[in-house]
């Protein structure tokens, strides 16, 4: 979805480095999510935020932190990157104010391919 | 979250109708069924959502029998560009837990 952008699209970093992945959206949605996807596996939720003051851990939050700087921006940080954090990272949004307000209708960004060497 | 089971892979040819079935025997009363499509190195894309009977949009149809223990995503007249992984998700769309369980999905390959 072009209304959800992620930067950078690709990143190679070394073990122990701090790295930040950024997500911006112009959809006006209040809810934002970070997922990671490993080859051959489904997506796993890292963190999610239902509004600017709300941050929740997902399934695999260890080693990650997030910041919701504004309704439209949600950043994911790896404080000290390790090789098993090599993966494809996706940001997603959803809108609680639609008719269904469903978390099951999410809109994903293009992904960031992160490699930790 | 209701567990879902779907085939790991399916093959089809251009122009054919493809039906991907998802089993969800433990579906709860408040659960909806949602399907996503994911192309390689792209984020999943919401396709369709339904609760019972039939839902149709410009992309696909979703058939849900009365007992709701399974559902079928139907893609009419597929093309090469429909080659993707398709995920079936089941859950309470009013949930505030945040988490979606994508599983491994079904890899659909369309051949010329």
Interface residues (C-beta under 8 A of the other chain):
Chain A: X1 X4 X31 X33 X40 X41 X42 X43 X45 X48 X50 X56 X58 X59 X88 X90 X92 X100 X101 X102 X103 X104 X105 X106 X107 X108 X109 X110 X111 X113
Chain B: X32 X34 X41 X42 X43 X44 X45 X46 X49 X87 X89 X91 X93 X94 X95 X96 X97 X98 X99 X100 X101 X102 X103 X104 X105
